[in-house]
Amino acid sequence: MSTTSSKRFEGQKVLITGASQGIGEAAAQYFARHGAQVAINGRKEEKLRTVLETLPKVSGGEHVIVAGDVSQEESIDKIFQKSIETMGGLDILICNAGYQIPSPSEDITLADFEGVMAVNVTGVMLCCRAALRYWLKAGVKGRVVVNSSVHQLIPKPHYLGYSASKGAVDNIVRTLALEYASRGIRFNTVAPGAIVTPINDSWVKDPEQYKAVASHIPMKRPGESSEIADAMGFLASEESSYVTGQTLYVDGGLTLYGDFEKNWSS
Protein backbone atom coordinates (compact mmCIF):
# COMPACT_ATOMS: atom_id res chain seq x y z
CA MET A 1 0.00 0.00 0.00
CA SER A 2 1.50 3.30 -1.10
CA THR A 3 0.80 6.38 1.01
CA THR A 4 3.45 8.61 -0.55
CA SER A 5 2.71 11.56 -2.82
CA SER A 6 4.26 12.18 -6.20
CA LYS A 7 3.68 14.01 -9.45
CA ARG A 8 3.37 10.88 -11.60
CA PHE A 9 -0.11 11.94 -12.75
CA GLU A 10 0.38 15.70 -12.64
CA GLY A 11 -1.70 17.41 -15.32
CA GLN A 12 -3.74 14.25 -15.94
CA LYS A 13 -7.55 14.32 -15.87
CA VAL A 14 -9.24 11.29 -14.29
CA LEU A 15 -12.90 10.27 -14.08
CA ILE A 16 -13.78 7.67 -11.43
CA THR A 17 -17.22 6.08 -11.23
CA GLY A 18 -18.56 4.69 -7.97
CA ALA A 19 -16.26 7.01 -6.02
CA SER A 20 -18.42 7.69 -2.98
CA GLN A 21 -16.90 4.92 -0.84
CA GLY A 22 -14.65 1.89 -0.77
CA ILE A 23 -12.35 1.21 -3.71
CA GLY A 24 -13.65 4.17 -5.73
CA GLU A 25 -12.93 6.57 -2.88
CA ALA A 26 -9.47 5.05 -2.44
CA ALA A 27 -8.83 5.50 -6.16
CA ALA A 28 -9.83 9.17 -5.97
CA GLN A 29 -7.43 9.65 -3.06
CA TYR A 30 -4.66 7.84 -4.96
CA PHE A 31 -4.87 9.85 -8.17
CA ALA A 32 -5.25 13.19 -6.39
CA ARG A 33 -2.32 12.36 -4.13
CA HIS A 34 -0.23 11.75 -7.24
CA GLY A 35 -1.16 15.05 -8.85
CA ALA A 36 -4.21 14.30 -11.03
CA GLN A 37 -7.33 16.39 -11.24
CA VAL A 38 -10.22 14.08 -10.43
CA ALA A 39 -13.92 13.94 -11.33
CA ILE A 40 -15.79 11.71 -8.88
CA ASN A 41 -19.05 10.02 -9.77
CA GLY A 42 -21.73 8.32 -7.71
CA ARG A 43 -25.49 8.44 -7.29
CA LYS A 44 -25.57 10.39 -4.01
CA GLU A 45 -24.09 13.86 -4.22
CA GLU A 46 -23.88 14.30 -0.44
CA LYS A 47 -21.54 11.30 -0.15
CA LEU A 48 -19.42 12.64 -2.99
CA ARG A 49 -19.12 15.99 -1.22
CA THR A 50 -17.69 14.23 1.81
CA VAL A 51 -15.09 12.52 -0.38
CA LEU A 52 -14.32 15.74 -2.24
CA GLU A 53 -13.44 17.53 0.98
CA THR A 54 -10.73 14.96 1.73
CA LEU A 55 -8.95 15.06 -1.64
CA PRO A 56 -5.53 16.75 -1.77
CA LYS A 57 -5.48 19.90 -3.86
CA VAL A 58 -3.55 19.74 -7.13
CA SER A 59 -2.02 22.27 -9.48
CA GLY A 60 -4.10 21.15 -12.47
CA GLY A 61 -7.41 22.52 -11.21
CA GLU A 62 -10.27 21.88 -8.84
CA HIS A 63 -11.66 18.40 -8.40
CA VAL A 64 -15.27 18.03 -9.51
CA ILE A 65 -18.40 16.12 -8.54
CA VAL A 66 -20.34 14.51 -11.41
CA ALA A 67 -23.27 12.73 -9.78
CA GLY A 68 -25.37 10.40 -11.90
CA ASP A 69 -26.47 6.84 -12.67
CA VAL A 70 -23.95 5.07 -14.91
CA SER A 71 -26.59 2.61 -16.13
CA GLN A 72 -28.52 5.38 -17.89
CA GLU A 73 -27.37 6.63 -21.29
CA GLU A 74 -28.63 10.18 -20.76
CA SER A 75 -26.90 10.35 -17.39
CA ILE A 76 -23.61 9.16 -18.88
CA ASP A 77 -23.69 11.92 -21.47
CA LYS A 78 -24.06 14.52 -18.72
CA ILE A 79 -21.35 12.94 -16.55
CA PHE A 80 -18.80 13.00 -19.35
CA GLN A 81 -19.77 16.40 -20.65
CA LYS A 82 -19.39 18.00 -17.22
CA SER A 83 -16.15 16.14 -16.48
CA ILE A 84 -14.49 17.08 -19.75
CA GLU A 85 -15.70 20.68 -19.76
CA THR A 86 -14.76 21.32 -16.12
CA MET A 87 -11.36 19.63 -16.21
CA GLY A 88 -10.53 20.63 -19.76
CA GLY A 89 -10.13 17.07 -20.96
CA LEU A 90 -9.98 13.43 -19.94
CA ASP A 91 -6.97 11.11 -19.89
CA ILE A 92 -7.97 8.22 -17.64
CA LEU A 93 -11.27 6.49 -16.95
CA ILE A 94 -11.68 4.28 -13.89
CA CYS A 95 -14.87 2.20 -14.16
CA ASN A 96 -15.47 1.22 -10.56
CA ALA A 97 -19.25 1.46 -10.06
CA GLY A 98 -20.88 -1.87 -9.31
CA TYR A 99 -22.97 -3.83 -6.86
CA GLN A 100 -24.32 -7.28 -6.06
CA ILE A 101 -27.56 -8.82 -4.81
CA PRO A 102 -27.51 -12.20 -3.03
CA SER A 103 -30.18 -14.78 -3.85
CA PRO A 104 -30.48 -18.52 -4.49
CA SER A 105 -30.47 -18.73 -8.26
CA GLU A 106 -33.91 -20.35 -8.40
CA ASP A 107 -35.33 -17.35 -6.57
CA ILE A 108 -33.55 -14.49 -8.30
CA THR A 109 -35.93 -11.97 -9.80
CA LEU A 110 -35.53 -10.68 -13.30
CA ALA A 111 -35.52 -7.13 -11.95
CA ASP A 112 -32.60 -7.86 -9.60
CA PHE A 113 -30.61 -9.70 -12.29
CA GLU A 114 -31.14 -6.94 -14.84
CA GLY A 115 -30.37 -4.27 -12.24
CA VAL A 116 -26.95 -5.75 -11.51
CA MET A 117 -26.20 -6.21 -15.20
CA ALA A 118 -27.31 -2.64 -15.96
CA VAL A 119 -24.75 -1.10 -13.62
CA ASN A 120 -21.93 -3.66 -13.82
CA VAL A 121 -22.05 -4.32 -17.58
CA THR A 122 -24.09 -1.69 -19.40
CA GLY A 123 -22.55 1.01 -17.23
CA VAL A 124 -19.04 -0.11 -18.20
CA MET A 125 -19.97 -0.22 -21.88
CA LEU A 126 -21.56 3.24 -21.82
CA CYS A 127 -18.62 4.80 -19.99
CA CYS A 128 -16.07 3.22 -22.31
CA ARG A 129 -18.05 4.31 -25.35
CA ALA A 130 -18.27 7.89 -24.11
CA ALA A 131 -14.54 8.00 -23.37
CA LEU A 132 -13.70 6.52 -26.77
CA ARG A 133 -15.80 9.07 -28.62
CA TYR A 134 -13.98 11.90 -26.90
CA TRP A 135 -10.50 10.38 -27.24
CA LEU A 136 -10.86 9.52 -30.93
CA LYS A 137 -12.10 13.01 -31.73
CA ALA A 138 -9.47 14.74 -29.59
CA GLY A 139 -6.60 12.43 -30.54
CA VAL A 140 -5.99 11.37 -26.93
CA LYS A 141 -4.29 8.07 -26.13
CA GLY A 142 -6.54 7.35 -23.18
CA ARG A 143 -6.41 4.60 -20.59
CA VAL A 144 -9.28 2.67 -19.05
CA VAL A 145 -9.09 0.55 -15.92
CA VAL A 146 -12.20 -1.45 -15.04
CA ASN A 147 -12.74 -2.83 -11.56
CA SER A 148 -13.90 -6.42 -11.97
CA SER A 149 -13.58 -9.27 -9.46
CA VAL A 150 -12.00 -12.67 -8.97
CA HIS A 151 -15.54 -13.83 -9.75
CA GLN A 152 -14.97 -13.17 -13.43
CA LEU A 153 -13.08 -16.47 -13.04
CA ILE A 154 -14.32 -18.09 -9.82
CA PRO A 155 -18.04 -19.01 -9.73
CA LYS A 156 -20.03 -17.33 -6.95
CA PRO A 157 -23.15 -19.31 -6.05
CA HIS A 158 -26.08 -17.20 -4.82
CA TYR A 159 -24.67 -14.24 -6.79
CA LEU A 160 -25.53 -15.27 -10.33
CA GLY A 161 -25.98 -11.73 -11.64
CA TYR A 162 -22.69 -10.58 -10.14
CA SER A 163 -20.69 -13.51 -11.52
CA ALA A 164 -22.27 -13.13 -14.95
CA SER A 165 -21.58 -9.41 -14.96
CA LYS A 166 -17.91 -9.79 -14.11
CA GLY A 167 -17.41 -12.44 -16.79
CA ALA A 168 -18.96 -10.03 -19.28
CA VAL A 169 -16.73 -7.18 -18.11
CA ASP A 170 -13.62 -9.25 -18.77
CA ASN A 171 -14.73 -9.84 -22.36
CA ILE A 172 -15.68 -6.19 -22.89
CA VAL A 173 -12.21 -5.10 -21.80
CA ARG A 174 -10.44 -7.68 -23.97
CA THR A 175 -12.56 -6.81 -26.99
CA LEU A 176 -12.01 -3.06 -26.67
CA ALA A 177 -8.31 -3.54 -25.99
CA LEU A 178 -7.90 -5.42 -29.26
CA GLU A 179 -10.08 -3.02 -31.22
CA TYR A 180 -8.24 0.13 -30.14
CA ALA A 181 -4.68 -1.04 -29.44
CA SER A 182 -3.40 0.33 -32.75
CA ARG A 183 -4.73 3.78 -31.81
CA GLY A 184 -2.86 3.88 -28.53
CA ILE A 185 -5.89 3.50 -26.26
CA ARG A 186 -5.43 0.91 -23.55
CA PHE A 187 -7.99 -1.13 -21.58
CA ASN A 188 -7.18 -3.29 -18.57
CA THR A 189 -8.96 -4.86 -15.63
CA VAL A 190 -8.21 -5.11 -11.93
CA ALA A 191 -9.82 -8.15 -10.28
CA PRO A 192 -9.94 -7.81 -6.49
CA GLY A 193 -10.42 -10.72 -4.13
CA ALA A 194 -11.86 -10.30 -0.63
CA ILE A 195 -11.45 -6.61 0.18
CA VAL A 196 -12.39 -4.58 3.25
CA THR A 197 -15.07 -2.31 1.75
CA PRO A 198 -18.63 -1.31 2.70
CA ILE A 199 -20.03 -3.77 0.14
CA ASN A 200 -18.54 -6.55 2.31
CA ASP A 201 -19.70 -5.26 5.70
CA SER A 202 -21.58 -8.50 6.36
CA TRP A 203 -18.29 -10.27 7.06
CA VAL A 204 -15.95 -7.34 7.66
CA LYS A 205 -17.83 -6.32 10.83
CA ASP A 206 -18.31 -9.87 12.12
CA PRO A 207 -15.10 -11.16 13.78
CA GLU A 208 -15.95 -14.81 13.21
CA GLN A 209 -16.91 -14.26 9.58
CA TYR A 210 -13.81 -12.12 9.05
CA LYS A 211 -11.65 -14.95 10.41
CA ALA A 212 -13.42 -17.47 8.18
CA VAL A 213 -12.88 -15.33 5.07
CA ALA A 214 -9.20 -14.83 5.89
CA SER A 215 -8.71 -18.58 6.33
CA HIS A 216 -9.50 -19.18 2.64
CA ILE A 217 -6.92 -16.67 1.40
CA PRO A 218 -3.33 -17.93 0.94
CA MET A 219 -1.96 -14.66 2.40
CA LYS A 220 -4.36 -15.14 5.35
CA ARG A 221 -5.85 -11.65 5.25
CA PRO A 222 -8.31 -9.67 3.15
CA GLY A 223 -7.02 -6.76 1.08
CA GLU A 224 -7.49 -3.04 1.61
CA SER A 225 -9.14 -0.66 -0.83
CA SER A 226 -5.89 1.26 -1.12
CA GLU A 227 -4.15 -1.86 -2.44
CA ILE A 228 -6.63 -2.03 -5.30
CA ALA A 229 -6.11 1.69 -5.97
CA ASP A 230 -2.36 1.06 -6.21
CA ALA A 231 -2.99 -1.56 -8.90
CA MET A 232 -5.29 0.79 -10.78
CA GLY A 233 -2.58 3.43 -10.67
CA PHE A 234 -0.06 1.05 -12.20
CA LEU A 235 -2.38 0.09 -15.07
CA ALA A 236 -3.22 3.75 -15.73
CA SER A 237 0.41 4.86 -15.71
CA GLU A 238 3.19 4.86 -18.29
CA GLU A 239 4.83 2.07 -16.29
CA SER A 240 2.32 -0.27 -17.95
CA SER A 241 2.58 1.34 -21.39
CA TYR A 242 2.91 -2.05 -23.13
CA VAL A 243 0.04 -3.69 -21.24
CA THR A 244 -3.48 -3.90 -22.67
CA GLY A 245 -6.36 -6.35 -22.50
CA GLN A 246 -5.08 -7.90 -19.29
CA THR A 247 -6.52 -8.71 -15.89
CA LEU A 248 -4.41 -8.01 -12.83
CA TYR A 249 -5.67 -10.21 -9.99
CA VAL A 250 -5.15 -8.46 -6.65
CA ASP A 251 -6.41 -11.16 -4.36
CA GLY A 252 -3.81 -12.35 -1.86
CA GLY A 253 -3.48 -15.54 -3.89
CA LEU A 254 -7.19 -16.41 -3.88
CA THR A 255 -7.09 -17.52 -7.53
CA LEU A 256 -4.24 -19.94 -6.76
CA TYR A 257 -6.70 -22.56 -5.47
CA GLY A 258 -5.53 -22.31 -1.87
CA ASP A 259 -7.10 -25.64 -0.89
CA PHE A 260 -4.27 -27.27 -2.86
CA GLU A 261 -1.57 -25.61 -0.71
CA LYS A 262 -1.28 -29.00 0.94
CA ASN A 263 -1.41 -31.87 -1.51
CA TRP A 264 -4.48 -33.96 -0.72
CA SER A 265 -5.42 -35.11 -4.24
CA SER A 266 -2.55 -37.41 -5.16
C-alpha positions, 0 to 999 in steps of 0.5 A: 500500500502506497501512502506517498505523494508524487507528481506521476499523474500531474496534469492528468484528468481522471474520471472515477465512477462509484467514487463515494466509498470503498475502492472508488474513494481510495482511487480518488485519493490515490490519483489526487495524491499523485497530482491528477485532477479528479472527477468523482461520480456516484449516485448520491451527491452528499456522499461525494461531497464528503469525499471531495473535501478529503482530496488533496489539492492539485495544481491542475485545477479543482476536483469536480463532482459529477453525480449520476447513474452510470446505467442510464445513457442520458446520465452518462452523457451529462457525466462525461460532458461536465467532467471534460468541460470542467477539467478541460479534458480526460486522460484516464477512466476508472470504471469502478461502479458496481454492486451485487444482490444475493439470492439462491439462483432459483429465486432471483428476480428478473428485476434484480438480475437486470439491475446488476447487469445494468450497472456492472455491464451496461454502465461499463460499456456506456462509460467506455463508449463515451470515453472513446468518442472523446478520445478519438475526436481529440486524438488522446491516447486514453487509458481505461481501468475497469474494476472487476472481481475474482468472480470473473473467473471463480463461480459465486453461487447465490450471486448469479448476476454478479458472476455473470456481470464480471465475466462479461466485463472481462470480455468487454475489456479484452474486446475493446483492448484489441479493437483500439490497441493500434490507436494507442488506447489501452484497456485493462482490468483489476480483479480484487479478491476479498477486500475490506469495503462497505459492500462486504460489511456482512463479514468485515464487521463480524469477527468470526466471519472475518476470520473465516474469510481470511482462512480461505486466502493464501496470504491469510488476510483480506485486502485493503481498498488502497491496495486495489487503488495502487494496482489501478494506478499502475495500469493507468500509468506509463509504467504499464505502457505495453500492457493492454487487454489484461486482468491483474488479480489483486487477491492475496493468492485467492485464484491460486486454489488455496485448498491445494496448498497441501497436496491432498489429491494425489 
